[in-house]
Amino acid sequence: MSTIVAARQSGESIQAPRHHRRRPGRFVLPIYSWLVIAYLVFPIAVMILYSFNKTGPGLQQVSFSWNGFTTQFYREWNSVPQLSSSFWLSIRLAVTSALIATALGTLLALAMVRYRPPRFRGKSFVEQVLFLNIAAPEIVLGASLLGLFVTMNLARGFLTLVLAHVAFCIAYVAVTVRARMSGFDTSLEEAAHDLGASSWATFWTVTFPLILPGVLAGALMSFALSIDDFVTSNFVGGANVPFPVWVYGATRIGIPPQVFVFGTAIFAVGIACAIASIVLGRRQA
Amino acid sequence: MSKALAPYLLSLPGGLWLLALFLVPLVTMLSLSLQTCNFGTGACVMTWHWGEFGQQLNLYHGQLLTSFYYAGAATVIDLLVSFPIAYWIAFYGGRKKNFFLLMLLVPFFVSFVIRTVVWEFILSDQGVVLGPLKHAHLLPQNFHVLATGFAVVAGLAYNYLPFTALPLYVAIERIDKRVLDAAYDLYATRRSAFSRVILPLTIPGLFAAFLLTFVPALGDYVNQQILGGTSDTMIGTVIQNAFLVNLDYAGGSALSAVLLAVALIGIFAYARLLGSRTIEDYL
């Protein structure tokens, strides 16, 4: 989560404890770690592999056995209308929620980084609410939101989805932006003030460019959380079915191979973004 | 004037959103669990009916226990699996640290539901693992993993591993390496340096990792629905059915409140034992 961000910021690599260097077991940990990484990557490799698997005779669904290589479903990626429309719904939802959550979460992070009690009473309460928001089982959030919407007679649809998604993204944005802002040099803002800049001008010309990497990281994080969300969407979406909910529904009857094509595409874009952010971060350092 | 209000103004929009769509719903849910609903009209009236909790627990204590059992097993597996790799990345990651952290996060780049569906493929009777083993007669033909508790725990352990590994990594990375050097200078063996220096210093991280893995896993129903069978239903499935199938909002709310209570107890225990300030450092 924000850990990658924080690690990159610290920049220097930590020296291994000196007595640890030459010891007979020094291959055990690396080999073990690579095995864990292989375990984490393995299902993804299976997904990519099966996105190239021919379907069984007469069926348009992924089969457990290997029937031969085909790129058919990449060419026909758009031929399951409900799947495609659920995917675009997810994209619209993720963009909308990320924009709102990033704005609200960044302001929260600014408040938490800059102020502490007594100037900011209730700061630790805000922190605990954020932690509870992240640590609470998602089913509780989804169920409680459904309860609220039902009590308020609010029809379930795109609006309720956005309300719910922003509600679980804000905390992640706030935490991510805050991690990126640790070590933020307030003297730069003071300098701008001393040189006659208004608060507004200081924010947009000094503060915002400095926190922009953190804000972008927060926005990417909420986009990723929103596009991947199943539980909350399942509760509050009603007849609006985002991508993960559609896939879940399809598991009952057998999923079309295009699901793995979409999964592979999302994976490729996500990894490309992550690598770009690491490379850019390194260049900056 | 506005200077004094600045922290509050900054946190107002986000705070209001969280108040209206996080805290208020939780309170609504708690109140729903104490109301009596008319199944015909769907109208609910506040009756302070605590009996709903007893009734629901009576009906579903088995599913609740199963959830604790599976989520607990998955969390223990995750802690054991991720501690060494978090340790290795923190101490020996060097310049490749970010690459290894990205590798820990790699499951998150595939949709949660798809990840679970892929495990269904992997663990299926004729899938990539069991198929060849059966073909080679290393396993009996009727051996299966899917639709058992084992498959559910395997899915939970895989899906939540990053939530365990990252807080552990943060905790270990933060250890001042000079403390460790001091231990060696004072003739600590590697074993005692680990058990008396590293382990105590990572306890807050271990606790955070436990909370961030166990609590979400406890309420998970996707793994159980896709990988499990009918005999190992978890509480999440019961809650989902209560809300979306049976429209029993009072019952579903009561069970959700129980899950929420578990999360709250964990968080307050953390704040009490280890201080609330550090809790966010592990996110």
Interface residues (C-beta under 8 A of the other chain):
Chain A: M1 S2 T3 I4 A6 A7 R8 S13 I14 Q15 A16 P17 R18 H19 H20 R23 L29 P30 Y32 S33 V36 I37 Y39 L40 V41 F42 P43 I44 V46 M47 Y50 V62 F64 S65 A103 L104 G105 L107 L108 L110 A111 M112 R114 Y115 R119 F120 K123 S124 V126 E127 Q128 V129 L130 F131 L132 N133 I134 A135 A136 P137 E138 I139 V140 L141 A143 S144 L145 L146 G147 L148 V150 T151 L163 A164 V166 A167 I170 A171 Y172 A174 V175 R178 A224 I227 D228 F230 V231 N234 F235 F243 P244 V247 Y248 T251 I255 V259 F260 G263 I266 F267 G270 I271 A274 I275 I278 G281 R282
Chain B: A4 A6 P7 Y8 L10 S11 P13 G14 G15 W17 L18 L21 F22 L23 V24 P25 L26 T28 M29 L32 C44 V81 S82 P84 I85 Y87 W88 I89 A90 F91 Y92 G93 G94 R95 K97 N98 F99 F100 L101 L102 M103 L104 L105 V106 P107 F108 F109 V110 S111 F112 V113 I114 R115 V117 V118 W119 E120 F121 I122 S124 Q126 G127 V128 G131 Y158 L161 L166 Y169 V170 E173 K177 L180 D181 Y184 R190 L211 L212 V215 P216 L218 G219 D220 Y221 V222 Q225 I226 G236 I239 Q240 F243 L244 Y249 G252 S253 S256 L259 L260 A263 L264 G266 I267 A271 S276 R277 I279 E280 L283
